Amino acid sequence: MLYFARWKIVLILVVIVAGFLATLPNFIDKETLEKNWPSWLPSQQLVLGLDLQGGAYLLFEVDKQDYQTKQLENLSSEIRRVLRQSPRIGYTGLAAQADSVQVRIRDTDKISEAEGRLAELVNPLQTSLLGGAPVNEFALDVSSVGLARFTFTEDGLDRRISGIVNQSIEVIRNRIDELGTTEPSIQRQGFDRILVEAPGEDDPERLKRLIGETAQLSFHLVDSRMTGEQALQARPPAGSKVLYSADDPPIPYVIESAAMVEGDDLVDAQTGFDQQTNEPLVTFRFNTSGAQKFGLVTQQNVGRPFAIVLDDHVISAPVIREAILGGSGQISGNFTVEGANDLAILLRAGALPARLNVLEERTVGAGLGADSVEAGKIASLVGAAAVVIFMFAVYGLFGLFANLALFVNVALVFGALSFLGATLTLPGIAGIVLTIGMAVDANVLIFERIKEEMRLGRSAINAIDAGFSRALGTILDANITTLIAAVILFYLGSGPIKGFSVTLAIGIVTTVFSAFTFTRFLVAQWVRMRRPSHIPI
Amino acid sequence: MRLLKIIPDTTNIHFMQHRKWTFPFSVILIVGSLALFLVSGLNLGIDFKGGTLIEFTTKDGPADIPEIRNRLDDLNFGDVQVQEFGAPNEVLVRIERQQGDDQAQQRVVALVKEEFGDTVEYQRTEVVGPRVSGELAQAGTIAVIASLMAVLIYIWFRFEWQFALGAIIALMHDVILTIGMFSVLRLDFSLSSIAAILTIVGYSLNDTVVVYDRIRENLRKYKKKPLAELLDLSINQTLSRTTMTSVTTLLALLSLYFLGGEVLRSFTFAMIWGIIVGTYSSIFIAAPVLILLNLRPGKDTESGGLPPVSSEDKAAAA
């Protein structure tokens, strides 16, 4: 136990030096690291969790219900369209329910023809290269009496939601990048959720506003056959609908359901100021096809008002004074500067394919984070000092060995955390402090065992040898069980708890190494130099 | 060289004798904890119950808690808890989960911010919707049960089944008493409390395994020694290690408790409690329970008042 092969000594020293080197960057300021740091040295610093550096953690979920409702609405108008194509097929009772649309074909002779037309609407979804059978978004069921019913297929819906999540992540990334927040992390969680972590962002409201808006922009002609009030009392004319403005109280507008141009055709949006009133506004530019469509419609409808609609709210409804052929325009609507800026960001980043709901939200102010780091530092230092003094008082020279091992251990923990790019959270700091307390346990086991062996009458060197070898099994058993708990915690825990389990697990591994290898190495050197006949333990 | 000695080198305490009162004592505590848990339950935090937590500091002088409570009550959020948090101008507000879906929770923060405006500075806001909290509660329960199972399997693999069962009994003892402590003190039971419980599981197990390891070793060494005596011997042999480790761990945790900041305090408190309970259970529950489990059938006499470990055993060992 006390003999070390040369390669083993080298290996031990290499591990320790590597640990110290990996810890080193944490004591160097960022600027030096970037400019004057030798490239062969590790330069990765510990990543502080949101609870330590402040920031916002938001968990979103795709609003499946909202998506389904919208899809069914579209499907209804498609059904109307295909059945009205000449030769018309008579139908009645076209209605969307919670998760289906049904329609009754009046002409019983034409049921099979109607089925043929409707079958085109099942919306086959692109399958992946190896994806097997194609999947339709809807299942169509036509009964012999002519009742046709579309329902979502489970596979189709799953695939859709999955696509929506991926697309949304892209859109969210674009939007947050525009905010200039440092290194936001946006990732899928589970099947239909998106986790956004934005360090340094302590105004989650703005973040939520930016992400929560689907930002589906469209331009519609205002239907002048009826005023908003009239439409509310009766029914809006076929092909039109009532939407409200975002004013207080909201003003109803009757607009044509079909859009003149949609937000997909936008290529740019910027904030600007009205030259007369100096109010903030948003200017935008269409791509070629958008510019053509917009130009055509405005040319034909000079003098009529049109509505700019964002997420089912009318932002403004200006009158078309002349044909707008250049493909650019502006939106003014009582914006604040921040409001105009946010709208421009939303328009530039594109629309979310579906609404996202916030499920969980946690924000920590930067001040509290800094306080926590400070408190954690002090607590660790004081805790470590107490343990070190205590160990020295109880074990003397051997306590000193254990303390050196503890020092190496802490360096290894920090080194491993920095190297792995692990995130240090507040519970993670607790894990480190706990490791400091428990790290000496392995040494205590060894020392107590050595004492016992001495009492049994063994010689000093014999006792040390036996102490180490007999304690090994116990140390392994005791630490593996704790490691099991830490690993399970890592897999089942979330957020900060994960941080805790990571430090705990790393702490266990480094503890076994530093106690069993490094302390043993120190003791072996001491034995070789002093050839002791008595052990001062 | 040696300045301090907490435990004499050789002790000879008849721990097994004490099981006459430690067993009933622990059973009473366990039954009490379970009863309390069933009757009044845990003071579940927003992680598991859903709701809103807001921590803020008042800008002009110490916070007027009753006034803040009144203003929040006027907003009709239902159950609202307001407490001082660490310093006189720091306030922690907990608002119960609002009726309705996840969106309903989102309005709370906005309304609170509207009410207090710029007079306070927000340190922390957490909003957990009903669905996430349900999932977190489930994951937490699974985590505790899964780790107990995994550990059971490991010990079973390494020791005889009586040890595995004994370790699990000791662990359940610690977990139940910790839950009881949360219940009695009405401490906020959150995700970090689950982490604390799992750490306690790890620590207590560590302790138990060290004692068991020694028992196993002694079982091989002293084939004829009565079990109670052998257990006493094993615990005495590991006593100074048990104490030392408890002390160093407690030193670190106490430093964290007093200096680590308010957010970690209940987490650390639970762990301190767990270390104490865990140490107690390794000595007074995990080891004596092996007698009940008939670890060495037939060879044991059911008695505590045996003569002290004789010198011939020592001679035999040497």
Boltz contact constraints between the chains, C-beta under 6 A:
constraints:
  - contact:
      token1: [A, 357]
      token2: [B, 102]
      max_distance: 6.0
  - contact:
      token1: [A, 358]
      token2: [B, 106]
      max_distance: 6.0
  - contact:
      token1: [A, 359]
      token2: [B, 102]
      max_distance: 6.0
  - contact:
      token1: [A, 359]
      token2: [B, 129]
      max_distance: 6.0
  - contact:
      token1: [A, 359]
      token2: [B, 132]
      max_distance: 6.0
  - contact:
      token1: [A, 360]
      token2: [B, 128]
      max_distance: 6.0
  - contact:
      token1: [A, 360]
      token2: [B, 132]
      max_distance: 6.0
  - contact:
      token1: [A, 361]
      token2: [B, 127]
      max_distance: 6.0
  - contact:
      token1: [A, 362]
      token2: [B, 126]
      max_distance: 6.0
  - contact:
      token1: [A, 363]
      token2: [B, 125]
      max_distance: 6.0
  - contact:
      token1: [A, 364]
      token2: [B, 124]
      max_distance: 6.0
  - contact:
      token1: [A, 365]
      token2: [B, 123]
      max_distance: 6.0
  - contact:
      token1: [A, 368]
      token2: [B, 123]
      max_distance: 6.0
  - contact:
      token1: [A, 368]
      token2: [B, 124]
      max_distance: 6.0
  - contact:
      token1: [A, 372]
      token2: [B, 261]
      max_distance: 6.0
  - contact:
      token1: [A, 375]
      token2: [B, 260]
      max_distance: 6.0
  - contact:
      token1: [A, 375]
      token2: [B, 261]
      max_distance: 6.0
  - contact:
      token1: [A, 378]
      token2: [B, 259]
      max_distance: 6.0
  - contact:
      token1: [A, 379]
      token2: [B, 255]
      max_distance: 6.0
  - contact:
      token1: [A, 379]
      token2: [B, 256]
      max_distance: 6.0
  - contact:
      token1: [A, 379]
      token2: [B, 259]
      max_distance: 6.0
  - contact:
      token1: [A, 379]
      token2: [B, 260]
      max_distance: 6.0
  - contact:
      token1: [A, 382]
      token2: [B, 255]
      max_distance: 6.0
  - contact:
      token1: [A, 382]
      token2: [B, 259]
      max_distance: 6.0
  - contact:
      token1: [A, 383]
      token2: [B, 252]
      max_distance: 6.0
  - contact:
      token1: [A, 383]
      token2: [B, 255]
      max_distance: 6.0
  - contact:
      token1: [A, 386]
      token2: [B, 251]
      max_distance: 6.0
  - contact:
      token1: [A, 387]
      token2: [B, 248]
      max_distance: 6.0
  - contact:
      token1: [A, 387]
      token2: [B, 251]
      max_distance: 6.0
  - contact:
      token1: [A, 387]
      token2: [B, 252]
      max_distance: 6.0
  - contact:
      token1: [A, 393]
      token2: [B, 3]
      max_distance: 6.0
  - contact:
      token1: [A, 393]
      token2: [B, 4]
      max_distance: 6.0
  - contact:
      token1: [A, 394]
      token2: [B, 4]
      max_distance: 6.0
  - contact:
      token1: [A, 396]
      token2: [B, 1]
      max_distance: 6.0
  - contact:
      token1: [A, 396]
      token2: [B, 2]
      max_distance: 6.0
  - contact:
      token1: [A, 427]
      token2: [B, 192]
      max_distance: 6.0
  - contact:
      token1: [A, 427]
      token2: [B, 195]
      max_distance: 6.0
  - contact:
      token1: [A, 430]
      token2: [B, 264]
      max_distance: 6.0
  - contact:
      token1: [A, 433]
      token2: [B, 252]
      max_distance: 6.0
  - contact:
      token1: [A, 433]
      token2: [B, 256]
      max_distance: 6.0
  - contact:
      token1: [A, 436]
      token2: [B, 252]
      max_distance: 6.0
  - contact:
      token1: [A, 437]
      token2: [B, 248]
      max_distance: 6.0
  - contact:
      token1: [A, 437]
      token2: [B, 249]
      max_distance: 6.0
  - contact:
      token1: [A, 437]
      token2: [B, 252]
      max_distance: 6.0
  - contact:
      token1: [A, 438]
      token2: [B, 249]
      max_distance: 6.0
  - contact:
      token1: [A, 440]
      token2: [B, 248]
      max_distance: 6.0
  - contact:
      token1: [A, 441]
      token2: [B, 245]
      max_distance: 6.0
  - contact:
      token1: [A, 444]
      token2: [B, 241]
      max_distance: 6.0
  - contact:
      token1: [A, 444]
      token2: [B, 244]
      max_distance: 6.0
  - contact:
      token1: [A, 444]
      token2: [B, 245]
      max_distance: 6.0
  - contact:
      token1: [A, 445]
      token2: [B, 241]
      max_distance: 6.0
  - contact:
      token1: [A, 448]
      token2: [B, 240]
      max_distance: 6.0
  - contact:
      token1: [A, 448]
      token2: [B, 241]
      max_distance: 6.0
  - contact:
      token1: [A, 456]
      token2: [B, 318]
      max_distance: 6.0
  - contact:
      token1: [A, 457]
      token2: [B, 318]
      max_distance: 6.0
  - contact:
      token1: [A, 474]
      token2: [B, 210]
      max_distance: 6.0
  - contact:
      token1: [A, 474]
      token2: [B, 213]
      max_distance: 6.0
  - contact:
      token1: [A, 477]
      token2: [B, 209]
      max_distance: 6.0
  - contact:
      token1: [A, 477]
      token2: [B, 213]
      max_distance: 6.0
  - contact:
      token1: [A, 478]
      token2: [B, 206]
      max_distance: 6.0
  - contact:
      token1: [A, 478]
      token2: [B, 209]
      max_distance: 6.0
  - contact:
      token1: [A, 478]
      token2: [B, 210]
      max_distance: 6.0
  - contact:
      token1: [A, 481]
      token2: [B, 151]
      max_distance: 6.0
  - contact:
      token1: [A, 481]
      token2: [B, 205]
      max_distance: 6.0
  - contact:
      token1: [A, 481]
      token2: [B, 209]
      max_distance: 6.0
  - contact:
      token1: [A, 482]
      token2: [B, 202]
      max_distance: 6.0
  - contact:
      token1: [A, 482]
      token2: [B, 206]
      max_distance: 6.0
  - contact:
      token1: [A, 484]
      token2: [B, 150]
      max_distance: 6.0
  - contact:
      token1: [A, 484]
      token2: [B, 151]
      max_distance: 6.0
  - contact:
      token1: [A, 485]
      token2: [B, 147]
      max_distance: 6.0
  - contact:
      token1: [A, 485]
      token2: [B, 198]
      max_distance: 6.0
  - contact:
      token1: [A, 485]
      token2: [B, 201]
      max_distance: 6.0
  - contact:
      token1: [A, 485]
      token2: [B, 202]
      max_distance: 6.0
  - contact:
      token1: [A, 488]
      token2: [B, 143]
      max_distance: 6.0
  - contact:
      token1: [A, 488]
      token2: [B, 146]
      max_distance: 6.0
  - contact:
      token1: [A, 488]
      token2: [B, 147]
      max_distance: 6.0
  - contact:
      token1: [A, 489]
      token2: [B, 198]
      max_distance: 6.0
  - contact:
      token1: [A, 492]
      token2: [B, 139]
      max_distance: 6.0
  - contact:
      token1: [A, 492]
      token2: [B, 142]
      max_distance: 6.0
  - contact:
      token1: [A, 492]
      token2: [B, 143]
      max_distance: 6.0
  - contact:
      token1: [A, 497]
      token2: [B, 191]
      max_distance: 6.0
  - contact:
      token1: [A, 497]
      token2: [B, 195]
      max_distance: 6.0
  - contact:
      token1: [A, 500]
      token2: [B, 195]
      max_distance: 6.0
  - contact:
      token1: [A, 536]
      token2: [B, 1]
      max_distance: 6.0
